[in-house]
Amino acid sequence: MTNDIQDGLNQVLHENGKSLIYRFTPALICEGSPLLIIFSAWGTKIPSRFSNQKWNVLSLIDTHGIDGNSCGYLGERGDWFVHEMVEYIISKAIEKCKCVCRENLFMYSSSIASIGAIRYSITFEAKAIFLNAPIIQTNNITMTKVSRKENFDFPYDPKNRDVIESDMVQFMKAYSDKYLPTFFVVDSLYQNEDWLENFLEEHTLRFVNACKEEGATVYLELKETTGHIIHYNMKDIVLKFETYTPPKYLLDIFNTSIVLNNHELKVVVSLGRDYPFSNDVEYAFYLLYQGETKEKRPYQKNSDIKFSLEDDWDISSIKVRIYIKHKNGHILADNIAISV
């Protein structure tokens, strides 16, 4: 596996000839923007097309396991070639996005995909992961349909099965002294299929209780719904991330200073988080007095500007508005008002 991550629909090829299909949709500014990894659910054949101008999105599908429906993003009968490809493409995405994982890496999964996704959220130190009706173990579970149980067992070597690898509670406990992400968990309060008889207790509630025991931040939502279903669309999930575990966007943290010397006003903008692409950014400045624009300075490379003030101006009525844009035309910050 030597190919870099590419925009759009692509695949990673393993040395065994099998592949991992993904879609990468970059943010308007890829470098430094948050990265969302979507682990698509059981039986999904096309990666999600979800996009957001402020987020990089890597959508994966798992076409391995029994009938090509899923192997939990791990592998088959102990051969974890899918795990190797997933780790590879996530690493490449992090590198491409220049992602600081504890600040800007987020994940989403549903059902059996959560077996792998929880693992990757911990090992890659994601800031948060959203789990929809997660399956978190394949050992001590009630499974009245044998065919279903076979699907869940398929990733593991039947002769040498490590409980830590097939039970995400045990896996989390093995890592809890290092770092754990924030977990968002949602599920139906009622189940209507016999194979889901004890699903809530054996998966969702067991995992949430373990998170609390290990000191992880966890948000649980039980919906007044029935069945193993999708509860939120990706737009709403991103909104939850932005509300409760907000990422650090490139220009969310920047500094402005304003200095008054006699009748000269100096304004300076400095980008936060050691922003490495300052050559790609331009600034515009507006001088306002009593709400009226008195002077405009068009977009320029310089991040500082000087304005001359009238002798009779009341200092408390002076404001400066700042606009910042990337060279691709995307407005990064607009209408930033600072008072003297």
Contacts in CASP RR format, 6 or more apart in sequence:
PFRMAT RR
TARGET T0000
AUTHOR 0000-0000-0000
METHOD contacts of the structure
MODEL  1
MTNDIQDGLNQVLHENGKSLIYRFTPALICEGSPLLIIFSAWGTKIPSRF
SNQKWNVLSLIDTHGIDGNSCGYLGERGDWFVHEMVEYIISKAIEKCKCV
CRENLFMYSSSIASIGAIRYSITFEAKAIFLNAPIIQTNNITMTKVSRKE
NFDFPYDPKNRDVIESDMVQFMKAYSDKYLPTFFVVDSLYQNEDWLENFL
EEHTLRFVNACKEEGATVYLELKETTGHIIHYNMKDIVLKFETYTPPKYL
LDIFNTSIVLNNHELKVVVSLGRDYPFSNDVEYAFYLLYQGETKEKRPYQ
KNSDIKFSLEDDWDISSIKVRIYIKHKNGHILADNIAISV
1 12 0 8 1.000
1 13 0 8 1.000
1 14 0 8 1.000
1 15 0 8 1.000
1 84 0 8 1.000
1 85 0 8 1.000
1 88 0 8 1.000
3 12 0 8 1.000
3 13 0 8 1.000
4 92 0 8 1.000
4 96 0 8 1.000
5 22 0 8 1.000
5 24 0 8 1.000
5 58 0 8 1.000
5 89 0 8 1.000
5 92 0 8 1.000
5 93 0 8 1.000
5 96 0 8 1.000
6 24 0 8 1.000
7 24 0 8 1.000
7 25 0 8 1.000
7 26 0 8 1.000
8 23 0 8 1.000
8 24 0 8 1.000
8 25 0 8 1.000
9 21 0 8 1.000
9 22 0 8 1.000
9 23 0 8 1.000
9 47 0 8 1.000
10 21 0 8 1.000
10 22 0 8 1.000
10 23 0 8 1.000
10 24 0 8 1.000
11 19 0 8 1.000
11 20 0 8 1.000
11 21 0 8 1.000
11 22 0 8 1.000
12 19 0 8 1.000
12 20 0 8 1.000
12 22 0 8 1.000
12 85 0 8 1.000
12 88 0 8 1.000
12 89 0 8 1.000
13 19 0 8 1.000
14 20 0 8 1.000
14 81 0 8 1.000
14 84 0 8 1.000
14 85 0 8 1.000
16 81 0 8 1.000
18 64 0 8 1.000
18 81 0 8 1.000
18 82 0 8 1.000
19 85 0 8 1.000
20 60 0 8 1.000
20 62 0 8 1.000
20 82 0 8 1.000
20 85 0 8 1.000
20 86 0 8 1.000
20 89 0 8 1.000
21 47 0 8 1.000
21 60 0 8 1.000
21 61 0 8 1.000
21 63 0 8 1.000
22 47 0 8 1.000
22 58 0 8 1.000
22 59 0 8 1.000
22 60 0 8 1.000
22 61 0 8 1.000
22 89 0 8 1.000
23 47 0 8 1.000
23 48 0 8 1.000
23 49 0 8 1.000
23 57 0 8 1.000
23 58 0 8 1.000
23 59 0 8 1.000
24 56 0 8 1.000
24 57 0 8 1.000
24 58 0 8 1.000
24 59 0 8 1.000
24 93 0 8 1.000
24 96 0 8 1.000
25 49 0 8 1.000
25 50 0 8 1.000
25 51 0 8 1.000
25 56 0 8 1.000
25 57 0 8 1.000
25 59 0 8 1.000
26 33 0 8 1.000
26 56 0 8 1.000
26 97 0 8 1.000
27 33 0 8 1.000
27 34 0 8 1.000
27 52 0 8 1.000
27 53 0 8 1.000
27 54 0 8 1.000
27 55 0 8 1.000
27 56 0 8 1.000
28 53 0 8 1.000
28 54 0 8 1.000
28 326 0 8 1.000
28 328 0 8 1.000
28 330 0 8 1.000
29 250 0 8 1.000
29 277 0 8 1.000
29 326 0 8 1.000
29 328 0 8 1.000
29 330 0 8 1.000
29 332 0 8 1.000
30 56 0 8 1.000
30 96 0 8 1.000
30 97 0 8 1.000
31 97 0 8 1.000
31 98 0 8 1.000
31 250 0 8 1.000
31 276 0 8 1.000
31 277 0 8 1.000
32 97 0 8 1.000
32 98 0 8 1.000
32 99 0 8 1.000
32 100 0 8 1.000
32 104 0 8 1.000
32 250 0 8 1.000
33 54 0 8 1.000
33 55 0 8 1.000
33 56 0 8 1.000
33 97 0 8 1.000
33 104 0 8 1.000
33 247 0 8 1.000
33 249 0 8 1.000
33 250 0 8 1.000
34 54 0 8 1.000
34 55 0 8 1.000
34 56 0 8 1.000
34 99 0 8 1.000
34 104 0 8 1.000
34 105 0 8 1.000
34 106 0 8 1.000
34 241 0 8 1.000
34 247 0 8 1.000
34 248 0 8 1.000
34 249 0 8 1.000
35 55 0 8 1.000
35 56 0 8 1.000
35 57 0 8 1.000
35 58 0 8 1.000
35 93 0 8 1.000
35 94 0 8 1.000
35 97 0 8 1.000
35 99 0 8 1.000
35 104 0 8 1.000
35 105 0 8 1.000
35 106 0 8 1.000
36 52 0 8 1.000
36 55 0 8 1.000
36 56 0 8 1.000
36 57 0 8 1.000
36 58 0 8 1.000
36 106 0 8 1.000
36 107 0 8 1.000
36 108 0 8 1.000
36 238 0 8 1.000
36 241 0 8 1.000
37 58 0 8 1.000
37 59 0 8 1.000
37 60 0 8 1.000
37 90 0 8 1.000
37 93 0 8 1.000
37 105 0 8 1.000
37 106 0 8 1.000
37 107 0 8 1.000
37 108 0 8 1.000
37 117 0 8 1.000
37 120 0 8 1.000
37 126 0 8 1.000
38 47 0 8 1.000
38 48 0 8 1.000
38 50 0 8 1.000
38 57 0 8 1.000
38 58 0 8 1.000
38 59 0 8 1.000
38 60 0 8 1.000
38 107 0 8 1.000
38 108 0 8 1.000
38 109 0 8 1.000
38 234 0 8 1.000
39 60 0 8 1.000
39 62 0 8 1.000
39 73 0 8 1.000
39 107 0 8 1.000
39 108 0 8 1.000
39 109 0 8 1.000
39 110 0 8 1.000
39 113 0 8 1.000
39 114 0 8 1.000
39 116 0 8 1.000
39 117 0 8 1.000
40 47 0 8 1.000
40 48 0 8 1.000
40 59 0 8 1.000
40 60 0 8 1.000
40 61 0 8 1.000
40 62 0 8 1.000
40 110 0 8 1.000
40 113 0 8 1.000
41 70 0 8 1.000
41 109 0 8 1.000
41 110 0 8 1.000
41 111 0 8 1.000
41 112 0 8 1.000
41 113 0 8 1.000
41 132 0 8 1.000
41 230 0 8 1.000
42 69 0 8 1.000
42 70 0 8 1.000
42 110 0 8 1.000
42 111 0 8 1.000
42 112 0 8 1.000
42 113 0 8 1.000
43 62 0 8 1.000
43 68 0 8 1.000
43 69 0 8 1.000
43 70 0 8 1.000
44 61 0 8 1.000
44 62 0 8 1.000
45 61 0 8 1.000
45 63 0 8 1.000
46 61 0 8 1.000
47 59 0 8 1.000
47 60 0 8 1.000
47 61 0 8 1.000
48 57 0 8 1.000
48 59 0 8 1.000
48 234 0 8 1.000
49 59 0 8 1.000
50 57 0 8 1.000
50 59 0 8 1.000
50 234 0 8 1.000
50 235 0 8 1.000
51 57 0 8 1.000
52 235 0 8 1.000
52 238 0 8 1.000
53 330 0 8 1.000
54 249 0 8 1.000
55 238 0 8 1.000
55 247 0 8 1.000
56 93 0 8 1.000
56 96 0 8 1.000
56 97 0 8 1.000
56 99 0 8 1.000
58 89 0 8 1.000
58 90 0 8 1.000
58 93 0 8 1.000
60 73 0 8 1.000
60 86 0 8 1.000
60 89 0 8 1.000
62 68 0 8 1.000
62 69 0 8 1.000
62 70 0 8 1.000
62 71 0 8 1.000
62 72 0 8 1.000
62 73 0 8 1.000
62 82 0 8 1.000
62 113 0 8 1.000
63 69 0 8 1.000
64 70 0 8 1.000
64 71 0 8 1.000
64 75 0 8 1.000
64 76 0 8 1.000
64 82 0 8 1.000
65 71 0 8 1.000
65 75 0 8 1.000
65 76 0 8 1.000
65 151 0 8 1.000
65 154 0 8 1.000
65 155 0 8 1.000
66 150 0 8 1.000
66 151 0 8 1.000
66 154 0 8 1.000
69 151 0 8 1.000
70 112 0 8 1.000
70 113 0 8 1.000
70 151 0 8 1.000
71 82 0 8 1.000
71 154 0 8 1.000
71 155 0 8 1.000
72 82 0 8 1.000
72 112 0 8 1.000
72 113 0 8 1.000
72 115 0 8 1.000
72 116 0 8 1.000
72 155 0 8 1.000
73 82 0 8 1.000
73 83 0 8 1.000
73 86 0 8 1.000
73 113 0 8 1.000
73 115 0 8 1.000
73 116 0 8 1.000
73 117 0 8 1.000
73 120 0 8 1.000
74 80 0 8 1.000
74 82 0 8 1.000
74 83 0 8 1.000
74 115 0 8 1.000
74 116 0 8 1.000
74 155 0 8 1.000
74 165 0 8 1.000
75 81 0 8 1.000
75 82 0 8 1.000
75 83 0 8 1.000
75 154 0 8 1.000
75 155 0 8 1.000
76 82 0 8 1.000
76 154 0 8 1.000
76 155 0 8 1.000
77 154 0 8 1.000
77 155 0 8 1.000
77 156 0 8 1.000
77 157 0 8 1.000
77 158 0 8 1.000
78 155 0 8 1.000
78 156 0 8 1.000
78 157 0 8 1.000
78 160 0 8 1.000
80 155 0 8 1.000
83 116 0 8 1.000
86 116 0 8 1.000
86 120 0 8 1.000
87 120 0 8 1.000
90 120 0 8 1.000
90 124 0 8 1.000
93 99 0 8 1.000
94 101 0 8 1.000
94 105 0 8 1.000
94 124 0 8 1.000
97 104 0 8 1.000
98 276 0 8 1.000
99 105 0 8 1.000
100 248 0 8 1.000
101 124 0 8 1.000
101 125 0 8 1.000
101 126 0 8 1.000
101 127 0 8 1.000
102 125 0 8 1.000
102 126 0 8 1.000
102 127 0 8 1.000
102 179 0 8 1.000
103 127 0 8 1.000
103 247 0 8 1.000
103 248 0 8 1.000
104 127 0 8 1.000
104 247 0 8 1.000
104 248 0 8 1.000
105 124 0 8 1.000
105 125 0 8 1.000
105 126 0 8 1.000
105 127 0 8 1.000
106 126 0 8 1.000
106 127 0 8 1.000
106 128 0 8 1.000
106 129 0 8 1.000
106 130 0 8 1.000
106 241 0 8 1.000
106 245 0 8 1.000
106 247 0 8 1.000
107 117 0 8 1.000
107 120 0 8 1.000
107 121 0 8 1.000
107 126 0 8 1.000
107 128 0 8 1.000
107 129 0 8 1.000
107 130 0 8 1.000
107 181 0 8 1.000
108 117 0 8 1.000
108 129 0 8 1.000
108 130 0 8 1.000
108 132 0 8 1.000
108 234 0 8 1.000
108 237 0 8 1.000
109 116 0 8 1.000
109 117 0 8 1.000
109 118 0 8 1.000
109 129 0 8 1.000
109 130 0 8 1.000
109 131 0 8 1.000
109 132 0 8 1.000
109 134 0 8 1.000
110 131 0 8 1.000
110 132 0 8 1.000
110 133 0 8 1.000
110 134 0 8 1.000
110 230 0 8 1.000
111 132 0 8 1.000
111 133 0 8 1.000
111 134 0 8 1.000
111 135 0 8 1.000
111 228 0 8 1.000
112 135 0 8 1.000
112 151 0 8 1.000
112 152 0 8 1.000
114 131 0 8 1.000
114 134 0 8 1.000
114 135 0 8 1.000
114 136 0 8 1.000
114 168 0 8 1.000
115 135 0 8 1.000
115 136 0 8 1.000
115 137 0 8 1.000
115 138 0 8 1.000
115 155 0 8 1.000
115 166 0 8 1.000
115 168 0 8 1.000
116 168 0 8 1.000
117 129 0 8 1.000
117 131 0 8 1.000
118 129 0 8 1.000
118 131 0 8 1.000
118 134 0 8 1.000
118 136 0 8 1.000
118 168 0 8 1.000
118 171 0 8 1.000
118 172 0 8 1.000
119 168 0 8 1.000
119 171 0 8 1.000
120 126 0 8 1.000
121 129 0 8 1.000
121 181 0 8 1.000
122 171 0 8 1.000
122 172 0 8 1.000
122 175 0 8 1.000
122 179 0 8 1.000
122 180 0 8 1.000
122 181 0 8 1.000
123 175 0 8 1.000
125 179 0 8 1.000
125 181 0 8 1.000
126 181 0 8 1.000
127 181 0 8 1.000
127 182 0 8 1.000
127 245 0 8 1.000
127 247 0 8 1.000
128 181 0 8 1.000
128 182 0 8 1.000
128 183 0 8 1.000
128 184 0 8 1.000
128 241 0 8 1.000
128 244 0 8 1.000
128 245 0 8 1.000
129 181 0 8 1.000
129 182 0 8 1.000
129 183 0 8 1.000
129 184 0 8 1.000
130 184 0 8 1.000
130 186 0 8 1.000
130 232 0 8 1.000
130 237 0 8 1.000
130 240 0 8 1.000
130 241 0 8 1.000
131 183 0 8 1.000
131 184 0 8 1.000
131 185 0 8 1.000
131 186 0 8 1.000
131 207 0 8 1.000
132 186 0 8 1.000
132 187 0 8 1.000
132 230 0 8 1.000
132 231 0 8 1.000
132 232 0 8 1.000
133 186 0 8 1.000
133 187 0 8 1.000
133 188 0 8 1.000
133 199 0 8 1.000
133 203 0 8 1.000
133 204 0 8 1.000
133 228 0 8 1.000
133 229 0 8 1.000
133 230 0 8 1.000
133 231 0 8 1.000
134 185 0 8 1.000
134 187 0 8 1.000
134 203 0 8 1.000
134 204 0 8 1.000
134 207 0 8 1.000
135 152 0 8 1.000
135 203 0 8 1.000
136 167 0 8 1.000
136 168 0 8 1.000
136 169 0 8 1.000
136 203 0 8 1.000
136 204 0 8 1.000
136 206 0 8 1.000
136 207 0 8 1.000
137 166 0 8 1.000
137 167 0 8 1.000
137 168 0 8 1.000
137 169 0 8 1.000
137 202 0 8 1.000
137 203 0 8 1.000
137 206 0 8 1.000
138 152 0 8 1.000
138 153 0 8 1.000
138 156 0 8 1.000
138 166 0 8 1.000
138 167 0 8 1.000
139 163 0 8 1.000
139 166 0 8 1.000
139 167 0 8 1.000
140 202 0 8 1.000
141 149 0 8 1.000
141 152 0 8 1.000
141 198 0 8 1.000
141 202 0 8 1.000
141 203 0 8 1.000
142 197 0 8 1.000
142 198 0 8 1.000
142 199 0 8 1.000
142 202 0 8 1.000
143 149 0 8 1.000
143 152 0 8 1.000
143 195 0 8 1.000
144 194 0 8 1.000
144 195 0 8 1.000
144 197 0 8 1.000
145 194 0 8 1.000
145 195 0 8 1.000
148 195 0 8 1.000
155 166 0 8 1.000
156 162 0 8 1.000
156 165 0 8 1.000
156 166 0 8 1.000
163 170 0 8 1.000
164 170 0 8 1.000
164 171 0 8 1.000
164 174 0 8 1.000
165 171 0 8 1.000
168 207 0 8 1.000
169 206 0 8 1.000
169 207 0 8 1.000
169 210 0 8 1.000
172 180 0 8 1.000
172 210 0 8 1.000
172 211 0 8 1.000
172 214 0 8 1.000
172 216 0 8 1.000
173 210 0 8 1.000
173 214 0 8 1.000
176 214 0 8 1.000
176 215 0 8 1.000
176 216 0 8 1.000
180 211 0 8 1.000
180 214 0 8 1.000
180 215 0 8 1.000
180 216 0 8 1.000
181 216 0 8 1.000
182 216 0 8 1.000
182 217 0 8 1.000
182 218 0 8 1.000
182 219 0 8 1.000
182 244 0 8 1.000
182 245 0 8 1.000
183 207 0 8 1.000
183 208 0 8 1.000
183 211 0 8 1.000
183 216 0 8 1.000
183 217 0 8 1.000
183 218 0 8 1.000
183 219 0 8 1.000
184 218 0 8 1.000
184 219 0 8 1.000
184 221 0 8 1.000
184 237 0 8 1.000
184 240 0 8 1.000
184 244 0 8 1.000
185 204 0 8 1.000
185 207 0 8 1.000
185 208 0 8 1.000
185 218 0 8 1.000
185 219 0 8 1.000
185 220 0 8 1.000
185 221 0 8 1.000
186 220 0 8 1.000
186 221 0 8 1.000
186 222 0 8 1.000
186 223 0 8 1.000
186 231 0 8 1.000
186 232 0 8 1.000
187 200 0 8 1.000
187 203 0 8 1.000
187 204 0 8 1.000
187 221 0 8 1.000
187 222 0 8 1.000
187 223 0 8 1.000
187 231 0 8 1.000
188 200 0 8 1.000
188 222 0 8 1.000
188 223 0 8 1.000
188 225 0 8 1.000
188 226 0 8 1.000
188 227 0 8 1.000
188 228 0 8 1.000
188 229 0 8 1.000
188 231 0 8 1.000
189 200 0 8 1.000
189 222 0 8 1.000
189 223 0 8 1.000
189 224 0 8 1.000
189 225 0 8 1.000
189 226 0 8 1.000
190 224 0 8 1.000
190 225 0 8 1.000
190 226 0 8 1.000
190 227 0 8 1.000
191 197 0 8 1.000
191 199 0 8 1.000
191 200 0 8 1.000
191 226 0 8 1.000
191 227 0 8 1.000
191 228 0 8 1.000
192 226 0 8 1.000
192 227 0 8 1.000
193 227 0 8 1.000
193 228 0 8 1.000
196 227 0 8 1.000
196 228 0 8 1.000
199 228 0 8 1.000
200 222 0 8 1.000
204 220 0 8 1.000
208 218 0 8 1.000
208 220 0 8 1.000
211 217 0 8 1.000
211 218 0 8 1.000
212 218 0 8 1.000
219 244 0 8 1.000
221 231 0 8 1.000
223 231 0 8 1.000
225 231 0 8 1.000
232 240 0 8 1.000
241 247 0 8 1.000
246 252 0 8 1.000
248 273 0 8 1.000
250 271 0 8 1.000
250 273 0 8 1.000
250 275 0 8 1.000
250 332 0 8 1.000
251 271 0 8 1.000
251 272 0 8 1.000
251 275 0 8 1.000
251 324 0 8 1.000
251 332 0 8 1.000
251 333 0 8 1.000
253 272 0 8 1.000
253 273 0 8 1.000
254 269 0 8 1.000
254 270 0 8 1.000
254 271 0 8 1.000
254 272 0 8 1.000
254 275 0 8 1.000
254 333 0 8 1.000
255 269 0 8 1.000
255 270 0 8 1.000
255 272 0 8 1.000
256 267 0 8 1.000
256 268 0 8 1.000
256 269 0 8 1.000
256 270 0 8 1.000
256 322 0 8 1.000
256 336 0 8 1.000
256 338 0 8 1.000
257 267 0 8 1.000
257 268 0 8 1.000
257 270 0 8 1.000
258 265 0 8 1.000
258 266 0 8 1.000
258 267 0 8 1.000
258 268 0 8 1.000
258 320 0 8 1.000
258 338 0 8 1.000
258 340 0 8 1.000
259 265 0 8 1.000
259 266 0 8 1.000
259 268 0 8 1.000
260 266 0 8 1.000
260 315 0 8 1.000
260 340 0 8 1.000
263 308 0 8 1.000
263 309 0 8 1.000
263 310 0 8 1.000
263 311 0 8 1.000
264 306 0 8 1.000
264 307 0 8 1.000
264 308 0 8 1.000
264 309 0 8 1.000
265 287 0 8 1.000
265 306 0 8 1.000
265 307 0 8 1.000
265 308 0 8 1.000
265 309 0 8 1.000
265 318 0 8 1.000
265 320 0 8 1.000
265 340 0 8 1.000
266 304 0 8 1.000
266 305 0 8 1.000
266 306 0 8 1.000
267 285 0 8 1.000
267 304 0 8 1.000
267 305 0 8 1.000
267 306 0 8 1.000
267 307 0 8 1.000
267 320 0 8 1.000
267 322 0 8 1.000
267 338 0 8 1.000
268 303 0 8 1.000
268 304 0 8 1.000
269 283 0 8 1.000
269 303 0 8 1.000
269 304 0 8 1.000
269 322 0 8 1.000
269 324 0 8 1.000
270 303 0 8 1.000
271 278 0 8 1.000
271 281 0 8 1.000
271 303 0 8 1.000
275 281 0 8 1.000
278 303 0 8 1.000
279 301 0 8 1.000
280 326 0 8 1.000
280 327 0 8 1.000
281 303 0 8 1.000
281 324 0 8 1.000
281 325 0 8 1.000
281 326 0 8 1.000
281 327 0 8 1.000
281 332 0 8 1.000
282 299 0 8 1.000
282 300 0 8 1.000
282 301 0 8 1.000
282 324 0 8 1.000
282 325 0 8 1.000
282 327 0 8 1.000
283 299 0 8 1.000
283 300 0 8 1.000
283 301 0 8 1.000
283 302 0 8 1.000
283 303 0 8 1.000
283 305 0 8 1.000
283 322 0 8 1.000
283 323 0 8 1.000
283 324 0 8 1.000
284 296 0 8 1.000
284 297 0 8 1.000
284 298 0 8 1.000
284 299 0 8 1.000
284 300 0 8 1.000
284 322 0 8 1.000
284 323 0 8 1.000
284 325 0 8 1.000
285 296 0 8 1.000
285 297 0 8 1.000
285 305 0 8 1.000
285 307 0 8 1.000
285 320 0 8 1.000
285 321 0 8 1.000
285 322 0 8 1.000
285 323 0 8 1.000
286 293 0 8 1.000
286 295 0 8 1.000
286 296 0 8 1.000
286 297 0 8 1.000
286 320 0 8 1.000
286 321 0 8 1.000
286 322 0 8 1.000
286 323 0 8 1.000
287 293 0 8 1.000
287 294 0 8 1.000
287 295 0 8 1.000
287 296 0 8 1.000
287 307 0 8 1.000
287 318 0 8 1.000
287 319 0 8 1.000
287 320 0 8 1.000
288 294 0 8 1.000
288 318 0 8 1.000
288 319 0 8 1.000
288 320 0 8 1.000
288 321 0 8 1.000
289 310 0 8 1.000
289 313 0 8 1.000
289 317 0 8 1.000
289 318 0 8 1.000
289 319 0 8 1.000
290 314 0 8 1.000
290 317 0 8 1.000
291 317 0 8 1.000
291 319 0 8 1.000
295 307 0 8 1.000
297 305 0 8 1.000
299 323 0 8 1.000
299 325 0 8 1.000
307 320 0 8 1.000
309 318 0 8 1.000
315 340 0 8 1.000
316 339 0 8 1.000
316 340 0 8 1.000
318 339 0 8 1.000
318 340 0 8 1.000
319 337 0 8 1.000
319 338 0 8 1.000
319 339 0 8 1.000
319 340 0 8 1.000
320 337 0 8 1.000
320 338 0 8 1.000
320 340 0 8 1.000
321 335 0 8 1.000
321 336 0 8 1.000
321 337 0 8 1.000
322 333 0 8 1.000
322 336 0 8 1.000
322 338 0 8 1.000
323 331 0 8 1.000
323 333 0 8 1.000
323 334 0 8 1.000
323 335 0 8 1.000
323 336 0 8 1.000
324 331 0 8 1.000
324 332 0 8 1.000
324 333 0 8 1.000
324 334 0 8 1.000
324 336 0 8 1.000
325 331 0 8 1.000
325 332 0 8 1.000
326 332 0 8 1.000
END
